[in-house]
Amino acid sequence: MYTRSWRSVSAEDSVGSPSFVSDHGLWSDEQFAVAERIEAGLREVDLVRLVFPDPHGLARSKTLTADAFRSVLRNGMNFSPGPFVFDTGHAIAVDFLGEPGIGVEEISGAGNFILVPDPLTFQVLPGPGPRTAWVIGDEYLRDGTAHPLSSRAVLRRLEAEYAGRGHAPVIGLEVEWYLTRLLDGEPGNAGNGFGLQGPAPRAAAVNAGYQFNLDARYDSVAPVTDPLALHLLELGLPLRSVEHESGPGQVECTFSPMSALDTADAMLLFRTATKRWCARSGHHASFMSLPLLDSFDPSGWHLHQSVRDTATGRNLFAAEGPAGGLSPQTKAYADGLLAWSRELFLLSVPTVNGYRRLGPRHALAPTRLDWNEEDRSAMLRMVGGGSGAHIENRSAEPCANPYLALAGQLFAGLEGLDGAAEAGGVPRAEGAAPALVPQSLAESLDAFRAGRAERLLGGPLKACLVKLKESELRRFEGWCAATGADPGQVTDWEQREYFEVY
C-alpha cells in the first residue's frame, strides 16, 4: 500500500519565533543541558502535552506531535490569551476587543503570546495509550520579556529573592479532595456558553463518611485510590500518605517537602492527573471545596512552610539550644503572614465556594486571623520543634492557583523576616480578640482591590485578577437575584461553576 508523503515547507511555521530561547537568554545552563537530553530521546515519545497554569490555576494545554515539539522546545509556541481574559465560567472578563484596562498592550485584539517549555519539567506520563510526555511552559511577550500575567513567573521571582538572601523556602502539601461515583447523564453541554456553565456532572457519594480515618471507610475508596497512589509515584510526585477524611469519599493526600516552584508544579500535575485517573474508572475527582451533595464536609488545602539557610542547611524556624522550640524568625515570618493576610487572602481562597468552609459551622476550619501552637482554629498553626519546626497555614482552598497562593505566603513571610511587615494589617496584640478570616469572596476582593498586592504581582496581574473575580462575583450575585437562591447556602450555580472544572 502506498502512502503519500506530505512535506511541510517549514518545520518552524507554527512555533513562537525561531531561536526565541537563545535570542532572549531565557534558559540556564542546566535547562540547555536537559533540553539536549530531551531531544535525543524524543524518538521514544509519540505526543507531548505543553501546559501552562492560567490565573485560576487550571492547566491549559496543546498536544503536539514529538516532531513538532522538537522545534517548539527551543523556539516556543504561539498560544491564545483566552485563558487570561475568561473568568471561571468562561465569561469574557477582560475586554480584549476594546480597552483591556490591565496595562498589557498585547492582550488587545487577542494577540498571541509565546509559551516556552521548561525542560526541567519534562516527563513521560505512565499509562496506556500513546507514549505521552508532559512539560510545563513559561509565558513570554513577543519581545522576549516575561509575561506580566504569568503566575509561574511571580513565584520564580520570589524564589530568586529568597536565594539572594541565602534562604530557600521549604513547602509541604496537604490536600483534601472528593472522590465521587459518576452517574449516567448528558455531558452537561445543554445551555452552556460564555459565562453560563451547563449542568454539573451527576455524581453520588462512594460511602457514608463521618468516621474519621476509619480503615473501613478507606477500604471503600482503596480500589481507586491505591492504584492512583502508585500512579502518582510513577509520575515522580513525592506522595507520603493517603487517608480518608470526614466527608463521604473525602480523601487527603500529603507530600514530602519540596522547593516552592517544585511544590506548585507538583500541585498542578497532581490535580490534573488525579481527575484524569479517576475518570478512567467511572469516578469523578473534585477539588471544589464544598460540592452540592448531601452531607459533604468542606475540603481544605494546608500549606506547611519553613525556610532553610542554604549555606548551612539549618531550618531558620528552629530555636537554638537543646530546649528546641521556635526561633524569633518564626514569629517574624508569622507576623508577616498576618500583616498581609487580608490583602492577599484572595490568592488562597479565590472562589465563591471556598468561603463556605471558613464559617464557625465547620469543625477544624480556621476562623481567626491569628497564630497559635497546635490550634487548628487559628489561620496559622505552629507545628513541631527543632529541625522540623514549621508553620501550617490552614486557610487555602484546594482549587487555588498554587503559584499565586504560594507566592502570597512567601512574599508576606519575607516581609516579616525583613522587618518590613506593616502593622496596619492584622497585628497580633496579646490579649486582644483576633479578627475573623474573611467570610466571602466580596470581602476578600474589596481588601485585595484596595490593598498593595501590586508589590507582589505587579500592576497588570493585580488588575487582571480584579476583573476576573469581579466578573465571577457579578454573575453569582445576578444568578441568586434572578432565581431567588439563598447566597448563604451552596448553590446550583457553584456546582455548575466549579464541580467539574476543578
Sequence and secondary structure as in RCSB ss.txt:
>XXXX:A:sequence
MYTRSWRSVSAEDSVGSPSFVSDHGLWSDEQFAVAERIEAGLREVDLVRLVFPDPHGLARSKTLTADAFRSVLRN
GMNFSPGPFVFDTGHAIAVDFLGEPGIGVEEISGAGNFILVPDPLTFQVLPGPGPRTAWVIGDEYLRDGTAHPLS
SRAVLRRLEAEYAGRGHAPVIGLEVEWYLTRLLDGEPGNAGNGFGLQGPAPRAAAVNAGYQFNLDARYDSVAPVT
DPLALHLLELGLPLRSVEHESGPGQVECTFSPMSALDTADAMLLFRTATKRWCARSGHHASFMSLPLLDSFDPSG
WHLHQSVRDTATGRNLFAAEGPAGGLSPQTKAYADGLLAWSRELFLLSVPTVNGYRRLGPRHALAPTRLDWNEED
RSAMLRMVGGGSGAHIENRSAEPCANPYLALAGQLFAGLEGLDGAAEAGGVPRAEGAAPALVPQSLAESLDAFRA
GRAERLLGGPLKACLVKLKESELRRFEGWCAATGADPGQVTDWEQREYFEVY
>XXXX:A:secstr
        S TTTTBS TTHHHHHT   HHHHHHHHHHHHHGGG SEEEEEEE TTS EEEEEEEHHHHHHHHHH
 EEE SHHHHB TTS B S SSS   SS GGGGGG  EEEEE GGG EE  SSSS EEEEEEEEE TTSSB TT 
HHHHHHHHHHHHHHTTEEEEEEEEEEEEEEEE S   S TT BTTB      EEESS   STT HHHHHHHHHHH
HHHHHHHHHTT  EEEEEE SSTTEEEEEE  B HHHHHHHHHHHHHHHHHHHHHTTEEEE  SS SSTT     
EEEEEEEEETTT  BTTB SSTT  B HHHHHHHHHHHHTHHHHHHHHS STGGGGGSSTTSTTS  EEEEEET 
TTEEEEEE  GGG EEEEEEE TTS HHHHHHHHHHHHHHHHTT   TTS    TTS   B   SHHHHHHHHHH
S THHHH HHHHHHHHHHHHHHHHHHHHHHHHHT  TTS  HHHHHHHTTT 
